[in-house]
Amino acid sequence: MVRGGPELDAVLPSCVAALEGRPNVLGLPEARSVIVVVVDGLGASALKARKGHARTMGGALTKSSVISTGVPTTTAAALTTLMTGEPPGRHGVVGYSVLDPDTDRVVNQLNGWGDGSVDPLTWQRMPTVFETGDLRAVAVGAKRYRSSGFTRATLRGAEYVVGDSIEDRFEAALEAVRSAPGTLVYLYIPELDQAAHADGWQSDEWTAALEEADSSLTAALPALGRGDRLLVTADHGILDVPGHRHVLIDEHHELIDGVRHVAGEPRMLHLYLEPELAGGDRTALLERWRAAEGTRAWVRSRAEAVAEGWFGAVDAEVEPRIGDILVAARGSVAYYDTRTATVGSRAMIGQHGSWTPEETRVPLLRFSG
């Protein structure tokens, strides 16, 4: 759990500074326009392993072109960090699913906004980078994401432009910067993450998605104008977890007695305890988790995780959303509660959420016109 160097929260604020000709954390030079491409799930280690299938991205990958995403390494938290320039402890999206303390309900942070249990405009507590400053902001993505609750939470202030294929999205991004200098474009590519979940990042399907993304990028670069910058990064990396490495926590009563809600995701559990559980019993449960899983997971209390900076600076309103106990997988394991796990989640091969380098280290590749 070592952090160092630039992190994902510096990317968009640095882009805005480059558009305004100001110094910035990433050292980006002054820019006419900037396109930020997010390839969901593209870890630096996976790109390095498959760089022969991605000549442009792989060729730009160096030791100095890798940054950290922080944790949890899950799309909901990481993309919100990217869009706000703030850590999860401030923007409030602290996991894939978390407890809403006001309603005592677990809320899916990525696609569970439709039930109206939380308002995306207030649950996500920070202004986006697109809302600040005097710039034109464009988000390019698939049609199905245009009106989602997560888009409302994270892309406020940006004009949403639809591009169904990866090639279409690059063309829309190029058109946006051609039409108006000073534009900041966010371009989202989810296809690699989807392939990894279904078939694993070492699959032919994942490699084909990588090749498609790299091909579209390669074709787009000559169309950049003078002074235009293009960055490629990711929200998290990924690793493959076969089914025989699933740990079924509901089979171990000593680990779930006193647990009211299980949330987070399989590689980063948030465990919320029964309110009436006494302090000594809470400590005993934490120690049982450490004794059982401490060799293959980082097990922390909420207070310990906050003190260690897992979620960055944590605001008082956000702290109750974090689990009383956190279980972050160290190796190739995933934790499931079969009482609530869906068939789809149990079938996932590619996984993420925790602190391993495969999950936290992502590329930050720089290209210019």
N, C-alpha and C positions, 0 to 999 in steps of 0.2 A: 504494500500500500504506500508506494513512494510517488510523490508528485514532484514535478519540477519542470521549468520552462513554461511556455505559453499554453493556455488552455482554450477550450472551445468558446468560452464566454468573451474572449478577446477578439474574435474574428469579425463580427459585424461592426462593433464600435471602431475597430481599426480601419475597416472599409470606409465608414463615414468620414473618419479623420482624413483618409487618403483623398476622398472626393473634395474635401475642404482644404487640402494642402497642409494639413497639420501633422506633427509627429504622432506616432502611434505605437502601441505595444508590439505589433508584428513587424514594424519597420517597413510598412508598405510605402512605396513612392507615391507622389501625387498622381491622381488618376482622373481621367475624363469621365469614365463610367466603370462600374464593377459588376461582374457576374459571379455569384457564389453558388457553386454546384455542390449539393449535398448528396452523396451516394450512400444511402441508408445501409448500414451494416458493413461498410468497407473498412475493415481493420488494416493497420499497416502491415501486420505480419502476414495476413492473407494475401494482400496485394504483392508483397515481396515474394511469396511462394508461387504466385501465378503471374508474375510480371511478364513472362514470355507471351501471355495471352492479352496483355494490355501494354503495348509498346510505348504509348504516349504517357500514360499515368505511371507505369512501372519505370520508365526512363527518367521521370522527374522525381522519383522517390529516393531521398537520401536520408542520412541520419538526422540532418538538421530540418528536414521537412516533415517531421512527425510531432504531433501535439497530443495533449491528454484531454479526454472528455470529462474527467471527474466521474463521480458516481451519483445515483445509480446509472449504469450504462444501459439505459432503456430509452426508446425513441421519445416518449412523452416528456421525460425530464430533460433529456439532452437537447432536443429541438427547442424547448422553451428557454433553456439556458442560452442557446445560440441566438434566439430572436430577441431576448431581453438584455443580454449581456450581464445577467445576474445569476447567482447560484440557486439551486433548488430550495435552499433554506430561506430565500427571500421571495422567489416567484411562487413557491407553494406547491409545485408539481413535483413531489418527492418520490414518485414511483409509478409503476405501470398501473397499479391499483392501490388506493390508500383509504384510510378511514376518514369519513367526514364526522368530526366529533359532535357537531350540532345535531345530526340525525341518527348517529350510531349506525351508519350504513357504509359499506365499502363501495367506493366509486372508481370505475374504470376511467383512467385519465386520458386514454388515447381515443377510444370510440364509445365510451359510455355516457356521453353528455346528453343523449337524446331523451332520457327519462325525466329531465327537468329537475333532478335532485340537487344539482349545483349549477350556478350561472357562470359560464365560461368567462364572462366579462369582469367578474369580481373574484372568482376562485383563483384565477391566474392574476396575481396581485400587482405586477409590475408593468409599466408602459413598455411597449416594444421599441426596438431601435427604429422601426419604420415610422413610429409616431413622433419621434424626437427630431429636431433639426429641420432644415428647409431643404428637403430632397424628394425626388420622385422615387417611389419604391414599387417594385413589381414582383409578385410571386408567381412562379410558373409551375403548374403541377397537373395531375390528372383531374378529370371532371368530377370524379366521385368525392374528392376532398374539398371542393370549392366552398360548400356551405356547411361543412362539418363543425361541430362544437369546438374541436381542437383547433381548426383553422381560425375560428372566431377568438379563441383564447390567445393564439400565438402570432397571428399574421395581421393584427389590427394595424391599420395605417398603410397597408399595401394593396395595390390593385391586383386582383387574382386573374391570371390568364391561363386558359386551358390548353394543355398539350398532351394528347393521349399517348403518343409514342415518345420514346427518348429523343429521337430525331426531331419530332415536332416541338418538343420543349426547348431544345437548343435553338431552333429557328425562331421561336417566339422570344427567347431571351435576346438573341441578336437583333431582332426587329425592335425590341424595347430600347436597347442602347443606341441603335442607329437613329431612332426617331427623336430622342431627347438626351443630349449630353447631361451629365450629372445624375444619371439614373443608377440606382442600386437594385440589382435583380437577384432574387433567390430562386434557384432551380432545384427541384426535388426529384430524385431517382429512387423509388422504392423497390425496384425489380430484384436487386441482388439480395436484399433482406428477405423478400418473399421466397426466393429460390432457396436460400439457406434454411429458412424455417421448414420448408417442405422436404428438401432433399439433402441438406447439409452444404457447407461452403466448399467441401472437397468434391462435390458432384459435378457432372457434366452440365447440369442445368445452371448451376451457379457460374461456372466458367463461361457458358454461353452468354449469360446476362452481363458479365464483366466485359466480354468482347464487344457486345453491343454498345455498352456505355462508352468504352474506350474509342470505338469506331466513330460514334457520334461526336465525341469530344474532338477527335482528330480532324474531322471534317469541319468543325465549327471554328477552330483556332485561326485559320487563314482569313476568316471573315471579321475578326476583331479589328476595330479601327485604331488609329494611332492614339495612344494614351489610354486605351481600354485595358482593364485588368480582368483576369479570370482566375478564380481560386477553386480548387477541388478539395473537399474535406468530407467528413462523415460524422454521424452522431454517435457511433459506437462501432466496435469490432464484433467479432463473433467466434464461437468455437462449437464444435460438434459434440453432442452428448447423446450417446446411444441409449436405447431404452433400458438396458440392463444396468445403467448407471443412475437410474431414478431412485431417489430415496422417498419412500412413502411414509410421511410423518404420522399419519393417522393410525398406523400400525404400532406406534410406540406411545402408549397412553401416558407414560411418565413425561413425555415431551409436549403433550397437548392438553393435559389436565390443567385447567385454569386459563387456557387460551380462548378468548371470545371470538376473535376474528383472525383469519390468515389472509394476508394480502401481499402486495408487492408482485413478484414473479418468481419462477422456479429457482433462479440463481441469486435472488436478493429478497428473502422473505421479510415482511413486516408482520410481527406477531403482536396483536393487541390483547392485553390480558383483561380478565374480569375485573371490573372496578372494585369489587369488594375483596379482592385477593390481598391479604395482608403483606406488609413489607418483607417479612421474613420468608414467606412463601414465594414472593416474587424473586427474591435473591436465590432461593433454592432452585426454582425453575430455570433461571438463567444458568446456574452452575450445572444443572443436569444437561442442558443443551451443550455447554462447553465440554463436559466430560464425554458426551456421546459424539459430538460433531466437530470438536475443536481442531482435529487434525486435518479435516477436509473443508472447513469453513471458518471464516472470521465471525465470531459470535460476540455481539456487543449489546449492552443496554442502550436505551435512547440517550441517556446522559453521557455515556462513554463515547458514542458515535458523534454526538454534537461537539463534545470537547475535543475530539480528534479531527474535527473539521470535515467529516464525511460529506455533509451537505452545504459546506461553506458557512458563512454567517447565517444563523437561524433566527428569524423573527419570532416573537412570542406567539403570534397568531398561527404560525406554521408548525411550531414544535409539536402540538398534539396530533398532527397528521402523521408523524413519524412513529413507527412501531415501538412498543415498549421493549421488545427484543428484536434485533436485526441479525439475520443469518445470511452471510454473503459467501457463496461457494468459492473455494480456493482452486480446486481441480475440476476434472471433467465429471461433475455431478450436478443434478438438478433435484430440487425438493418439491414434492407434490403432496397435496391433501386430496385424496381420491374422493372425499365426500363432496368436493366442490369443483375439482378439475374437470375440464371439458375433454371430450375425445380429441378435439383438435389440438389442445395444448399438450396432451400426452403424446401426440404424434409428432411434435416438433423435434427436429434433429438439431438444426442450428439454434443456439441459445446465447443469451447475453444478460447483463444486469449487474455483474459483480466487478471486482477490482483487478482481475488478472490482466497482464499486459495485452493479451489477445483481444480483450474487451475495451480497455481504456485508451490504447494507443492507436491513433488514426492519422492518416496523411493530411498534410496541408500543402498542396501542390500549387505552384504559382506560374501563371502564364501571362503574356502580354502581347498586345497587338503591335 
